[in-house]
């Protein structure tokens, strides 16, 4: 934090992720906990698709642009464009729009959000020495996630102030534009070219460069065995996490009742988010030390096994108290896993391809989670009580651990 350029990148991330937290929580409240709207598992799955699929559609192209364009300029203009999309989505909420109209606007806003996130990740190695990349990434990612949770808490508070109906939800969602504007203003203070790319490995034609994004990202990932293995582990986590998150939303909305300070409904989702934030914080604190002490292989495997144990031991009872505790443990393990994979990309992939690999990473990452949520939505009962789905989520962690171990050993033998 003594480095002014790192501080500037951090504050650019904080502003963007605060706005992201406000937007997502505002939109989720408008769809899931709005007395003027009815919600079923398939509607929730559609909401997940709106939040996660946009980058899956533009990610392969965005990666090529991040490795071709000045990333400072990308951060400035993408944030401004996202502000327009946020206000449009908020207006749609206020007018009572639903279905294709609302989800299309959410797709636009979230697609730009993921573009910004990849740009921030690809820029990090330009503002810290190589020896500090793992620690700096852990700090930036963890603190940014916590700021996003604070933004979500702000949205819940704003809904209490403005009301839970369409108009109140619209006002709460619209506040996200403040974060995007602040992020653009901070990013504008970087010296042009400082954030990279330092080298450009692109054809002269912009159209051809954009079209090559997905294949180039895949090629660069395959040439870095640690990245390939990490993808397997992380995809298993995202699929399992998507299932358990859908089940948790339905349990909170339709099954659980408040007991003392343990709350159901939207306040219960707030408690889940708070404990998840604590898990993110703890995961960020310990990741660098764990990797230094035990090595990345043991850390990744340990994270997957811990998440599997929490899913089975704490998720399966489907009680309010155990679900809350599971959200802490699973999110902590997931944060350690994500930071381990992030550091693999930042250290083992060249700067000329790093943006494309992060773009591919986000693309596949989101497709896997949306696919898992969609399948689960077709099977889960409305009250969320599905032992079979939670057992499947547990099995995914174990399969991911085996896949990761197989990929690492196969590459070491090769």
N, C-alpha and C positions, 0 to 999 in steps of 0.2 A: 504493500500500500504506500510505501515511500516513493514509488515511481509514479510521476504525474500521468504518464500515458496509460499505465495500468489502471489507475484510479478513474481516468476518464472512460475507459472501456467498461469498467465495472458499473459506473453510474449510468452509462448508456444502457447496459443490460438491466439494471435495477428499474429504471424508468419504464423500459419496454415491458418487463415482466410484471410490474405492478399493474400496468394497463391491461396486460393479458389476464391477470387474475381477476380484475374487476369485470372484464368483458365476459369471461367464461362463467363466473359465478352469477353475474347478472342474467346471462342468457339461460343458464341452467335453472335459476330460480323462476324465470319467466315460463319455461317449458315444463318443469317438473313439479313446482310447488306454487303454481298459480291457480287460485280458485276458479278462474275463468276458463281453464283448459283441463281436459282429461288426458291422462298419460297411461300408456301400457308399455310392456317391455320392448315392443317393436318401435314405438315412438322414441324410447330412450336410445335404442340402437341407432335410429336415424340421427339423433342428436350427436352420438359419438362419431358417426360418419361425417357429419357437418364439421365437427371440430378437428378430425384427424385426417380425413381423406384429401383435403385440398393440397397439402404438400406432396402427397403421393402422386398427384397428377402433374404438378409443376416441378417437383424436386429434381428429376433428371436434368431438366433444362436450367433450373436455378443454379445447380452446381457448376455448370459450365460458365455461367455468367459470373459467379463468385470468383472463379479462377481466371477471369478475363478482365472484368471491370474493377475500377478502384473501389475497394470495399467501403471506404468512407462514404463515397457518393451513394452506394447501394443502401447503407444504413440510413442516410438522411432521407432519400426519396421513398424508400420502402415504408418508413415510419409515417411519412406524410400521407402516402397512399392508403396505408392502413387506417389512419384517422378518418378518412372519407368513408371507408367500408364500415367502420365501427358506428359512425353516426347514421349511416343508411340502415344498418341492422337494428339499431336502437329505434329508429323511426318506424320500422316494420313491426317491432314488438308493440310500440305504442298504438299502432293502428289495428292491432289484433291479427296481423298476418300470421300465417302458419304454413306448414308444408313446404312446398317447393320454393316459394318466395323467400321465406325466412332462412331456410337452410342454404339457399344459394348465396345470400348475403353473408351468412356465417362462414360458408366455404371460402369466400373471397377474403374476409378478414383473417381467418386462421391460416390460409395459404400464405399470405404475406407475413404473418407472424413467424411461421416456420422458416421462411426465407431469411428473416432478420436473425433468428436464432442460429442458423447455420453460418451466416456471415460473422456473427460475434465469435462463434467457436473457431472458425477458420482464422480469425484475426488474432486470437490470443497469443500464439507463439511469436508474434511480431512485437509484443510489448513486455515480454518477460524473457529472461535467459533460459536456455534449454534445460538447465539443471532445476529450474523452478516450475516447469510446465505442469507436472502432475499436481503439485500443491496449489498452484494458482488456479488450475482448472477445477480442482475440488472446491476451493473457496468460492470461485465465481459461480459455478453451477449450483452449489448448495445454497449460498446466500441469495442467488437469483430465485431459486425455487421458494425459499422462505418469503422473499418479497412478493412473489406471486400469490402465496397464501395470504399474506397481509392484504393484498389487493382483493382477494376473495372475501376476506372478513369485512373489508370496507364496503363491498357490494351488498353483503348481508345487512350491514348497518344502514346503508342507504335505502334498502328495501323497507326496513323498519321505519325509516323517516318518511319516504314517499308513498309507501303502500305496496302491497303484494299483487295488485292488479296489473293490467297491461300498461297503463300509464306510469305507475310507480316503477315497474320493472324497466321501462324504457329509460326513465331518468337515471336509474342506477347503472344501466348498461352504458349509457352515453358518457358517464364520467370517465370511462376508459380512455377517451380521446386525450385527456390531460397527460397520461403516461406516454402516449405515442408522440405527442408534440414535444414533451420534455426530452425524450430519447433522441429525436431528430436534432433538437437544439444542441444537445451535448455532443453528439457525433459530429456535428458540423465544425467543431473546434479542433478536430484532428487535422494535422498537416496532410494535404493530399498525397496519396501514395504510401503513407506510413503503415497502414494496415495490410498492405499487399494487394494483389499477389506480387511477390518480388521477382518471379519469373513467370512468363506466359508460354504455355505449351499448347497453343491453339492454332487452327488453320486461319487463313486470312478472312474467310467467309464467316460472318457471325452466325448465319443460319446453320452452317455445317458444324460450327463449334457447339451450338445449342443442341443439335441433334446427337452429337457424340457424348453428351453428358452422362447418360446412364451406362453406356458400355465402357467409357473411360473410368468411371467410378468403380464399376465392378472389377475391371482389370487391375486397378491400383489396389483394391481391397484383397484380391486373390494373391497378389504378389507380396502381401504382408500377412503371413500366417497367423500372427496374433490377432489381427483384425478379423480375419475370416472366422476363427474359432470364437472370438468375442461376439460376433453377430449371432451365431447359433445360440449362445447362452442368453443373450439379451432378448432375442425373439421369443424364446421359451418363457422368459419372465413377462414380457408384454402380453402374450396370449393369456397366461394364467392371471395376470393382474387385471386384464380387461374383464374376464369372467367374474372374478371376485368383486370388482367394482360395480358391475351391473347388479349382482346379487345384493350387495350392500345397499345400493340405492333403493331397490325394491323392498328390502327388509325395513329400511328406515321410513319409507313412505307408507307401506301397506301392512306391516306386520308388527314392528316393535312399538312399545308404549314407553313413555318417559318414566324413570324411576329415580326420584331424588334429583341429584345433580346430573345424572345421565339422561340425555334427551333423545327423543326420536324426531322424525320430520326434518325440516331444514336446519333447526338448531343442532340436531344430531349429526347431520352432514358437516356442519361447522366443527363439531367435536372430532369427527373423523379426520377432517382436514388439519385441525390443530395437532393431533397426534401424528398424522403423516408428516407434518412439518417438523415435529420433534425428531421423527425418524430420519428425515432428510438431513437435519442439522447434525445428529450424531453420526450418520454415515459419512457426511462430509468431513467431520473432525477426525475420524479414524482411518479413512481410506489410504491416505499417503503413508501413514505409519504402518498399516497392515501390509501394504505392497512392499515396503522396504524390509519389513521383518520376515514375511512369509513368502513373498514372490507373488506375481500376478496369478499364476495358475491356481495356487491354493486359495487365494482370496476369492477368485471367481467361483470355484467349486464350493467353498464354504458358504458363500452368499446364496447360491442356489439351494443348497441343502438346508440352510437356516430358514429360507422362505418356504420350502416344502414342509418343514416341521411346523411352522407357524400356521400355514394354510390348513394342515390336517388337525393340529392340536387346538388351535384357537378359532379357526374359521368354521369347522364342522359343527361344533355345538350350536351355532347360530343363535347365540345369546347376545344381548346388547353389550355387555361388559367385555366378552371375549372378542367380539368383532372389533371393538374399539382398540383393544390391545393388539389384535392381529394387524390392524392398519399401521401401528407403530413399527412392529417387527418387520413386516413384509416391505414397507416403504424404506426402512433403514437398509435392509439387505439389497433392495433394488437400487438404492442410491450408490452403495458401494460397487455394485456390479456395473452400473452405468458409468461411473467415474473411471473404473478400470478400463472399460472399452474406449471411452473418450481419450484417455491418455495413450492407448495403443495407436489410435488414429493420429493424434497430434505428434507423437514421437516417431512412429514407424512409417508414416506416409509423407512423401515430399510435398512441399508447399504448392507446387504446380498442380497437384491433384487433390489436395486436402479438401477443398470446397466441394468437389464432386463426390468424394467419399462420404463426407458428412451429409450431403444431399441424398445419396443412395441409402445411407444409414437411416435417415428420417423417413424416407419413402417406404422402405420395407418394414421398418419399425411400426409405422402407422397402419399399413395394410394388414399386417399380422394382427394387431389389436382390434381393428374394425371387423375383420373376419371372425375372430374369436367371439366378440360381443354379438355379432349378428347370428352366429350359430346358437349361442347361448340364449339369445332373446327368443328364438323359435322354440326352445325347449323349457325355459324356466317358467314356473307358475307365477301368477301375478303377485303373490305374497313373497316371492323370492326364496322360499324354502326348497332347496334342491340339493340333496346330499350327493347325487350323481355328478352334478356339475362341479361341486367343490372337490370331489375326489379326482375328477378329470384335471382340474387346475393343479392339484398336488402332483399328479402324474407328469404333467408338463414340465415342472421343475426338475424332476428326476430324469426325464428324457433329455432335457437341456443339458444337465450335468454330464450325462453319458456322451451326448453329441459333442460337447466342448472337449471332453477328455480324449475322445477318439480323434477329433480334428487336430488337437495339439500333438498327439503321439504320431499320427500319420505324417504330419509336416516335419516333425523332428527326425523321423526315420528317413523320409525323403531327402 
